Amino acid sequence: MAAAKKAVLGPLVGAVDQGTSSTRFLVFNSKTAELLSHHQVELKQKFPKEGWVEQDPKEILQSVYECIERTCEKLTQLNIDISAIKVWLDLRTQGTVETLSKRIPGNNNFVKSKTGLPLSTYFSAVKLHWILENVRKVKKAVEEERALFGTVDSWLIWSLTGGPNGGVHCTDVTNASRTMLFNIHSLEWDIELCEFFEVPMTILPNIRSSSEIYGLMKISHSLKAGALEGVPLSGCLGDQSAALVGQMCFQDGQAKNTYGTGCFLLCNTGQKCVFSDHGLLTTVAYKLGRDKPVCYALEGSVAIAGAVVRWLRDNLGILKSSEEVEKLANEVGTSYGCYFVPAFSGLYAPYWEPSARGIICGLTQFTNKHHIAFAALEAVCFQTREILDAMNKDCGIPLSHLQVDGGMTNNKILMQLQADILCIPVVKPSMPETTALGAAMAAGAAEGVGVWSLDPEDLSTVTMERFEPQINEEESEIRYATWKKAVQKSMGWTTGQPSTNAGDPNIFCSVPLGFFIVTSMVMLIGARYISGVP
């Protein structure tokens, strides 16, 4: 019997979604934005001592190869021709922050005015400064010009375009803007910042736009998907910028919130670089082409969102699975006056308060695990409300609705709670993989590729689910005001480290949680070594 003819839906666009806890490779139909196939591999995290989080870059790269291989196999089983794939891509420093903050020239705005970021353990520059000071072999490798530095995206691009055999060492403006070494006005590595953090500019990757051809795929011995040989890598976006693009928030004032381990709310401010007076960060949203203008965004980050559900599961044991939280919360439909502030390692925007710690208050003899589960979901929504309030003040035009994405948006109780607490509709796309879709859109729209249009009307087939507020505004405000009281009670819990930075996002010291390490991870790569040192 003759073999069935393989279907060509093309052109197809692939995207690597590289997270802290997992790697995924997803393939989309560029005509309809339909997700055709994907594969996911979980990643390990190492905790060598309290406050330290590490990951193995070799494991990350191998997981990318595995995801590509398995996805291509699934496409073949679906009788889809993979040759249609045209493009794809994608507290050890606390003392360091305190030392550096004393050296800031003039005032604390030195770093923020150039980068839009606070001086924080969150971002790459402090991590790299610490490594260069504390890891002798790395310092020696830099001195001998055997080391390169970059965030995870640059490590993957370098590796997938040949690595030591001609690999391209580059990053895009969105990822560069999270290093604290990048001037968001000039769109270049900043000489003064590099001198301040004592980072040699020679080890930094070249800065490119978010949508252009960086290089061609070179098949590793670890990868059998030969059809991808020579495929251009042409899109690169930080995860939150990718979600903003995937949600098609291309107009000033459009915003999205991504619900993952943490929450990240970004509002497009267009070509205007807006600095926040209410504890938010200024960041590069995207630059979709070498000759296209850069667009900026205001960002508010919530440290603990999905992580609070895992805490209930792994630490308290009141859940057997993360999905069970929705069922528990739904059975009671209220927190019964219980409020949960999951400030496990301080509060981020808009407070920037490192002394805060998690609390559960309003407990009575009637309180049970169902109420605590409900309060945990409410906590995610209240934290988002605080970010949105700050964003409305900075932008001056309140949002009429909030676009959402991320794994937690599958929880309908959470989405309804969010609409109730915000007092505005919450809109969720039927295709939730907006981060990967955004990276795929940037890649497919690159000059010389041209398989994807960034016109929202071309993706009108994407349907939306809308959650309308179901409680009156007065009740919402009462609950929100009580949450704010709980937040105040969570502050000032740590001893021996008096808080001097409350409300000041220019300097913030905190134990970096594991999920932060993806967007700001220090990666050292070179011709003779991959992770760490030769």
PyMOL commands that set and color helices and strands:
alter all, ss='L'
color gray80, all
select helices_A, chain A and resi 57-77+82-84+94-103+109-115+124-134+136-143+152-160+173-176+191-196+201-203+226-228+239-246+306-316+324-332+369-395+407-410+412-422+434-444+456-459+473-490+514-520
alter helices_A, ss='H'
color red, helices_A
select strands_A, chain A and resi 12-18+22-29+35-42+85-89+119-120+148-150+170-172+182-183+188-189+206-208+211-216+232-235+255-259+263-270+281-286+295-302+339-341+359-361+402-405+426-429+464-467+507-508+523-525
alter strands_A, ss='S'
color yellow, strands_A
deselect
rebuild
show_as cartoon
